[in-house]
Amino acid sequence: MTGAGSDYRSTVAYLYGLQYRGIKYGLRNIRSLLAACGHPELAFPSIHIAGTNGKGSTASFLASILQESGCRTGLYTSPHLIRFTERVRINGVEIEERRLVHYVRELRPAIEKTRATFFEATTAIAFRYFADERIDIGVIETGLGGRLDATNVLTPLVSVITNVALDHTEYLGPTVAAIAGEKAGIIKPGVPVVTASVSHDALRELRAVARAKKSPFRHVWDITAARVVGSRAGHAIVRFGGLPWKLHPVLLGHAGEHQVTNAALALTALAAAAGSDAVERVSGGSIERGLRRVRRNTGLGGRLQTVKYRGVRVTLDVAHNPDGMRVLADALAQSGDIFPIAVFGIVLDKDAAGVLEELRRVAREVIAVRPAAQRMRDGRQIARIATERGIMAVDAGGVREGITLAIRRIRRDYPKSQWRLLVAGSHFLVGEVLPILQKKA
């Protein structure tokens, strides 16, 4: 096939091919790329978000509220689930394929000259697109860490650090304090910083960096009060207080009580950025609509997302490290959701044993799979790690085989009242499963 579709596919293949350059931890390449396209990072105000878990949900709450406030809002997140273009959105609409092709063609000489990585090139493209489209504000999620992440060329209205836990230790350091130091690198002199971290070591490090940079530092619960007053289909109904806006109880668009913290952090960030043109448009009504319509406005999936497939209720979540899986297991246990089977896949550099220990709390058996993406752990390894810890597990090979096996066994071996399947682990796993489930059985 020729034409626009093939141009797009070859463009994405080129970007993915940059992954062989690995992760270059530093800002020199991204600064060179941004200089080559006119420093688009200076063209729009932003909110910058780092953290171990919760970045995507917090970013989507922020973007949804700002969109509902009438702001032309750019949202840059990673990784994507199904389509590469999910990473770059304006008011929830993904960048057009033809625009992506155009930017890659334009930037390719600079990408090659600097030997830029996949994430550096993608970040430059996103910022150029946002600048060209004259967004009112950008909500920008870091890729890895913070201090030397490609997005850290921004001077935002507010810096947000969701939480700090052990993850990517080969890049960020072996302790929570060391990782907090890397994430604290997004704190800019005089720019407010807000966090939801609960680790004493992390908070000590974050406060020290904020103090050194004379950046006002607030914890989410220093500003925002939140009380769950009800729930509907696993979605919390929350009354927020302590904020400049009068709010009625609101149903959160992301499921799970852990999303209360992410929503509260988004509101705290907006309060800390008060006085900026974009945030001045925010009202109580736009906050309530933004929190409720977050999935519709931003398209963010894979966070306790539920899909019905062949009569089985399938819950999907991108819990890919021990802390994330603990939060997921807590949320599921709180709602009484115990699954006969979980389909699980994870990348090589993650703590598979630690994640499985949390997963066993809410799943009786694990079907291990290896998604098609690079760097994925083989299903046989996962099954061996699980069985060594007394967790029932089998290797199904690929993702489609794992889903087929899980659905068949649930329908065959369990009463209809227990037809539930959990799909959890890597973004790559959830991204490969969703298209399977979205097709008619």
C-alpha positions in Angstrom: 0.0 0.0 0.0 1.2 3.5 -0.8 0.1 7.0 0.2 -0.5 8.7 3.6 -1.0 5.5 5.5 2.3 4.0 4.4 4.1 7.3 5.1 2.7 7.3 8.6 3.7 3.7 9.2 7.2 4.3 7.9 7.5 7.4 10.1 6.5 5.5 13.3 8.9 2.7 12.3 11.7 5.3 12.0 10.9 6.7 15.5 10.8 3.2 17.0 14.1 2.5 15.3 15.7 5.2 17.4 15.2 3.0 20.4 18.3 1.1 19.5 20.2 4.2 20.7 18.9 3.4 24.1 18.3 6.0 26.9 20.7 8.9 26.9 20.2 10.6 30.2 20.8 14.3 29.7 19.5 17.5 28.1 22.1 18.3 25.4 20.2 16.5 22.6 16.8 17.9 23.4 18.2 21.4 23.6 19.8 21.0 20.2 16.6 19.6 18.7 14.4 22.4 20.2 16.9 25.0 19.0 16.5 23.6 15.5 12.8 24.1 15.5 12.7 27.6 17.1 12.5 26.8 20.8 8.8 25.8 20.9 9.1 25.0 24.6 9.1 28.8 25.3 5.8 29.3 23.4 3.3 28.0 26.0 2.9 27.9 29.7 3.0 24.4 31.2 2.4 22.2 34.2 5.2 19.6 34.6 4.6 16.2 36.2 7.0 13.6 37.6 6.6 10.6 39.9 6.8 6.9 40.1 3.1 6.2 39.7 0.0 8.2 39.1 1.5 10.7 36.6 -0.8 9.8 33.7 -4.0 10.0 35.9 -3.0 13.3 37.5 -2.0 14.7 34.1 -5.4 13.6 32.6 -7.3 15.2 35.4 -5.5 18.4 35.0 -5.9 18.5 31.2 -9.6 17.6 31.4 -10.3 20.4 33.9 -8.3 23.0 31.8 -10.1 21.8 28.7 -13.5 22.2 30.4 -12.4 25.7 31.5 -12.1 26.7 27.8 -8.3 26.4 27.5 -6.8 25.0 24.4 -4.9 22.3 26.3 -2.0 20.2 25.1 -1.3 16.8 26.9 1.9 14.9 26.5 2.1 11.5 28.1 4.0 8.2 27.6 3.9 5.4 26.9 0.9 5.0 24.7 -1.4 1.9 24.8 -2.5 1.3 21.1 -1.5 4.2 18.8 1.6 6.2 18.9 -0.4 9.4 18.4 -2.1 8.9 21.8 1.1 10.5 23.3 0.3 14.0 21.9 -3.1 15.5 22.2 -4.8 18.8 22.1 -8.2 19.0 23.9 -8.2 15.2 23.8 -7.7 14.9 20.0 -4.5 13.0 19.0 -2.0 14.6 16.7 -3.0 13.8 13.1 -0.8 11.2 11.3 0.0 13.6 8.5 1.3 16.2 11.0 3.5 13.6 12.7 4.9 12.7 9.3 5.6 16.4 8.5 7.4 17.0 11.8 9.6 13.9 11.5 10.6 14.9 8.0 11.4 18.4 9.1 13.4 17.3 12.2 15.1 14.3 10.8 18.4 16.0 9.9 18.6 17.4 13.5 17.6 14.0 14.9 20.4 12.3 13.0 23.0 15.0 13.7 22.4 14.8 17.5 21.9 11.0 17.5 18.7 11.8 19.4 16.8 9.0 21.1 13.2 7.9 20.6 11.9 10.0 23.6 14.0 13.0 22.8 12.6 13.1 19.2 9.1 12.5 20.4 9.3 15.3 22.9 10.6 17.8 20.4 7.8 16.9 18.0 5.2 17.3 20.8 6.5 20.7 21.8 6.7 21.9 18.2 3.1 20.8 17.6 1.9 22.5 20.7 3.6 25.8 19.7 2.3 25.7 16.2 -1.2 25.1 17.4 -0.9 28.0 19.9 -2.2 26.1 22.9 -3.1 28.0 26.0 -1.3 25.6 28.3 0.5 22.2 28.2 0.3 19.4 30.7 3.6 17.6 30.3 4.5 14.2 31.9 8.1 13.2 32.3 9.3 10.0 30.7 11.9 8.8 33.2 13.0 10.5 36.4 13.1 14.2 36.1 16.4 16.0 36.4 17.8 14.8 33.1 14.5 13.8 31.4 14.0 15.3 28.0 11.0 17.3 29.2 13.0 19.1 31.8 13.7 22.0 29.5 10.5 23.6 30.7 10.0 26.3 33.3 6.4 25.5 34.3 3.8 27.3 36.3 4.0 24.5 38.9 6.0 21.4 39.3 4.1 18.2 40.4 5.7 15.1 41.9 3.0 12.5 42.4 4.9 10.0 44.5 8.3 8.3 44.9 8.9 4.6 45.0 11.5 2.1 43.9 11.5 1.8 40.1 14.1 2.2 37.3 16.8 1.8 39.9 19.4 1.2 37.3 18.9 4.8 36.1 17.6 6.7 39.1 19.4 5.1 42.0 19.0 2.3 44.5 17.1 4.1 47.2 13.9 6.1 47.5 15.9 9.1 48.6 18.1 8.9 45.5 15.1 8.5 43.2 13.5 11.5 44.9 16.6 13.5 44.2 16.2 12.7 40.5 12.5 13.6 40.4 13.2 16.8 42.4 15.2 17.9 39.4 12.1 19.2 37.8 11.8 21.8 40.6 12.7 25.2 39.2 13.9 28.3 41.1 10.9 30.1 42.6 8.4 27.8 40.9 5.8 26.2 43.3 6.0 22.5 43.8 3.3 20.1 45.0 3.5 16.5 45.9 1.5 13.5 47.1 4.5 11.5 48.2 4.2 9.7 51.6 7.7 8.5 52.0 9.6 10.3 54.7 12.9 9.9 52.9 11.4 11.2 49.7 9.7 14.2 51.4 13.0 15.1 53.1 14.8 15.2 49.8 12.0 17.1 48.0 11.8 19.7 50.7 15.6 20.2 50.7 15.7 20.8 47.0 12.7 23.1 47.1 14.3 25.1 49.9 17.6 25.4 48.1 15.8 26.7 45.0 13.4 29.0 47.0 10.5 27.2 45.5 7.2 27.2 47.6 6.6 23.5 48.6 3.3 22.1 49.6 2.0 18.6 50.2 -1.4 17.8 48.6 -3.0 17.4 52.0 -1.6 20.7 53.2 -4.0 22.5 50.8 -6.7 20.1 49.7 -9.2 18.2 51.8 -11.0 15.2 50.3 -13.7 13.0 51.7 -15.3 10.1 49.9 -19.0 10.4 50.4 -20.1 7.5 48.1 -19.3 5.4 45.1 -20.8 4.2 41.9 -19.6 1.2 39.9 -16.2 1.5 41.6 -15.9 5.3 41.0 -15.5 7.4 44.1 -17.8 10.3 44.8 -15.7 12.9 46.5 -16.2 16.2 48.4 -13.2 18.4 48.0 -12.5 21.4 50.2 -9.7 23.8 51.2 -9.6 25.2 47.7 -10.3 28.6 46.1 -13.4 27.1 44.3 -16.7 26.0 45.8 -17.2 22.4 44.7 -20.1 20.0 45.0 -19.5 16.3 45.5 -18.2 14.9 42.2 -18.0 11.4 40.7 -14.4 10.8 39.5 -14.1 9.6 35.9 -11.2 7.2 36.8 -12.2 4.2 39.0 -10.6 3.3 42.3 -10.3 5.2 45.6 -6.6 5.8 44.9 -7.7 8.2 42.2 -8.9 10.5 45.0 -5.3 11.4 45.7 -4.5 11.9 42.0 -7.5 14.2 41.6 -6.7 16.1 44.8 -3.1 16.6 43.5 -4.4 18.0 40.3 -6.5 20.5 42.2 -3.6 21.4 44.4 -1.5 22.1 41.4 -4.1 24.4 40.0 -4.4 26.2 43.3 -0.6 26.6 43.4 -0.6 28.0 39.8 -3.3 30.6 40.6 -2.8 33.9 38.9 -1.8 32.5 35.5 -4.0 33.3 32.6 -5.0 29.7 32.0 -5.8 28.9 35.6 -7.8 32.1 36.0 -10.4 30.5 33.7 -10.9 27.6 36.0 -14.2 27.5 38.0 -16.0 25.1 40.3 -18.2 24.0 37.4 -15.2 23.3 35.1 -13.5 21.4 37.8 -16.5 19.2 38.5 -17.0 18.5 34.7 -13.3 17.9 34.2 -13.0 15.4 37.0 -16.2 13.6 35.9 -15.4 13.6 32.1 -11.7 12.8 32.3 -11.8 9.6 30.3 -14.0 11.2 27.6 -11.8 14.4 27.4 -8.4 12.8 27.4 -8.8 9.2 26.2 -6.6 7.9 29.0 -7.3 4.2 29.4 -5.8 1.2 31.2 -6.6 2.5 34.7 -9.0 0.1 36.2 -10.7 0.1 32.8 -13.5 -2.5 32.4 -14.5 -4.2 29.1 -17.0 -7.0 28.6 -15.8 -9.8 26.4 -17.6 -13.0 25.6 -19.7 -12.5 28.8 -16.5 -12.1 31.0 -15.9 -8.8 32.8 -12.3 -7.9 32.0 -10.5 -5.3 34.2 -7.3 -3.8 32.8 -4.6 -1.8 34.6 -1.1 -0.7 33.8 0.2 -1.5 37.3 3.8 -2.4 36.4 5.9 -2.0 39.5 5.3 -3.2 43.1 4.0 0.1 44.4 1.6 0.4 41.5 0.4 -3.2 41.9 0.0 -2.6 45.7 -2.3 0.3 45.0 -4.3 -1.7 42.4 -4.6 -4.7 44.8 -5.8 -2.4 47.6 -8.4 -0.8 45.3 -9.7 -4.2 44.1 -9.6 -5.7 47.6 -11.6 -2.8 49.0 -14.3 -3.4 46.4 -14.3 -7.2 47.1 -13.0 -8.0 43.6 -11.1 -11.3 43.6 -10.3 -12.7 40.2 -10.1 -16.4 39.3 -7.3 -15.6 36.8 -5.0 -12.7 36.0 -3.1 -12.4 32.7 0.2 -10.8 33.4 3.2 -9.5 31.5 6.1 -7.3 32.4 9.3 -5.8 31.0 12.7 -7.2 31.9 13.9 -4.4 34.1 10.9 -4.5 36.5 10.8 -6.3 39.8 8.6 -9.2 38.7 8.7 -11.0 42.0 7.6 -7.9 43.9 4.8 -7.2 41.5 3.6 -10.8 41.6 3.5 -10.8 45.5 1.0 -8.0 45.3 -0.9 -9.5 42.4 -1.5 -12.8 44.3 -3.7 -10.9 46.8 -6.4 -10.5 44.2 -5.9 -13.3 41.7 -6.0 -17.1 42.4 -3.9 -18.0 39.3 -1.6 -16.2 36.9 -1.4 -16.8 33.1 2.0 -15.4 32.1 2.4 -13.9 28.6 5.1 -12.1 26.6 3.8 -9.1 24.7 5.4 -8.5 21.2 7.3 -5.3 22.3 11.0 -5.4 22.9 12.4 -5.8 26.4 9.5 -8.0 27.6 10.2 -10.8 30.1 9.5 -14.2 28.8 6.4 -15.9 30.1 8.3 -19.0 31.2 10.5 -16.8 33.4 7.4 -15.1 34.9 5.7 -18.5 35.5 8.9 -19.8 37.2 9.2 -16.8 39.5 5.6 -17.1 40.4 5.7 -20.9 41.2 8.8 -20.5 43.2 6.7 -18.2 45.5 3.8 -20.6 45.7 1.7 -18.7 43.1 -0.2 -20.9 40.6 1.0 -19.9 37.2 1.3 -21.2 33.6 3.0 -19.8 30.6 0.7 -19.2 27.6 3.2 -17.7 25.2 1.8 -14.7 23.4 -0.9 -12.3 24.5 -3.7 -13.5 22.3 -3.0 -17.1 23.4 -3.1 -16.0 27.0 -6.4 -14.1 26.7 -7.9 -17.1 24.8 -6.8 -19.6 27.5 -8.0 -17.3 30.3 -11.5 -16.7 28.8 -11.9 -20.4 28.0 -11.0 -21.6 31.5 -13.1 -18.9 33.2 -16.2 -19.8 31.2 -15.5 -23.6 31.6 -14.4 -23.8 35.3 -16.3 -21.1 37.1 -19.9 -20.1 37.7 -21.2 -17.2 35.7 -21.1 -15.0 38.9 -17.3 -15.3 38.9 -16.7 -14.6 35.2 -14.0 -11.9 35.9 -10.5 -11.6 34.4 -7.8 -9.2 35.5 -5.2 -8.0 32.9 -2.4 -6.2 34.7 1.2 -5.3 34.2 3.0 -3.5 31.4 1.5 -0.8 29.2 2.6 -3.0 26.3 0.4 -5.8 27.7 -2.7 -3.7 28.1 -2.1 -2.0 24.8 -2.0 -5.4 23.0 -5.0 -6.8 24.8 -7.4 -3.8 24.3 -7.7 -4.3 20.5 -8.5 -8.0 21.0 -11.2 -7.2 23.5 -12.7 -4.4 21.3 -13.4 -6.9 18.5 -16.6 -8.8 18.6 -16.2 -12.3 19.9 
